[in-house]
Amino acid sequence: MVTRLRALGTQWTAVVPVLAIVLLALTWGRDLPGVVVAVVTLVLAGAVLAAVHHAEVIAHRVGEPFGSLVLAVAVTIIEVALIVTLMADGGDKSSTLARDTVFAAVMITCNGIVGLCLLVGALRHRVAVFNPEGTGAALATVATLATLCLVLPTFTTTKQGPEFSTAQLTFAAIASIVLYGLFVTTQTVRHREYFLPLTEEGEVIDTDGHAKGPSSKAALLSLGLLGLALIGVVGLAKGVSPTIESGVESAGMPHAVVGVIIALLVLLPETIAAVRAARRDRVQTSLNLALGSAMASIGLTIPAVAVASVWLSGPLVLGLSSTHMVLLALTVIVGTLTVVPGRATPLQGGVHLVLFAAFLELAVTP
């Protein structure tokens, strides 16, 4: 009986990504009635859970920090493709799409996911333990990328408005790629031990050293199904976005709230995977996922929109408003104070969650 249930679970995680792609092909670019939106939402939730399952299979096979890197990069690549596609559709609102999406991703990952994982880890295991060297390097990279790409455009004077000139945008794109590549090299090659989970005594843990990993064939199958699931998540999220948009407008909220909701849906697989890791006392894995996603979101989106701007018409607004710059500065300061000790109590998790709540509140009522 147990064997049958396990087989059913495996089949379910294989069928849902394919179903999501089929549903995406049938609904792409169409106005969806309420019943279809409900079905799409249900399949979207199933695709999220399937993506988490396959990400964990891959992580078990390749180990940390490669496992969290695979999920973060996969989600971000598909997210970037969605952003460029939406920008290509044109419209007055597309000029701020890249900025709004990237900033929402940074706030969701650095405050929402980090805060939730620290809170879960600390409540379950008294303190949440992680490596300050690796986490600090990740936070420093995120802060540098966010400042270069989202803050400086507000203050440059070569081009009117919160925009980069062509030369400045080219520099930001190259700098983003270089920094992200340097970080990945540090994380996976030269100082991999800085990004592995720790015991409460500070000893490095071989995350799944006690269990036999899946075969190469099973891992490759999960990699393919992970890609299908993530494409389904992002594509179906775009499909339900008109319904979300109409609901937001009916409630009298700013249009930017739509981007926040879509970002929350897209980042849901990483959120679930990070919280599961925190429950297992692998808080470093959770932080790898959160900060890695923030870094990839900036480091891949900015170069992509820089290339896309060659053929896209209209302005590309990247500079943050003063309110968002205050939130970003406070996030970096609080994040630094959280990282330095290498361990956190529920208080640190609560502080990050309050910052995330403030971001949501200001998105709804700017």
Secondary structure, DSSP 8 states (H G I E B T S, - for coil): -HHHHHHHHHHHHHHHHHHHHHHHHHHTTS---HHHHHHHHHHHHHHHHHHHHHHHHHHHHH-TTHHHHHHHHHHHHHHHHHHHHHHHT--GGGGGHHHHHHHHHHHIIIIIIHHHHHHHHHHHHSSEE--HHHHHHHHHHHHHHHIIIIIGGGT--SSSSS---HHHHHHHHHHHHHHHHHHHHIIIIITGGGGS-B-TTS-B--TTTTS----HHHHHHHHHHHHHHHHHHHHHHHHHHHHHHHHHHHTT--THHHHHHHHHHHTHHHHHHHHHHHHTT-HHHHHHHHHHHHHHHHHHHHHHHHHHTTT--S-------HHHHHHHHHHHHHHHHHHTTSEE-HHHHHHHHHHHHHHHHHHH--
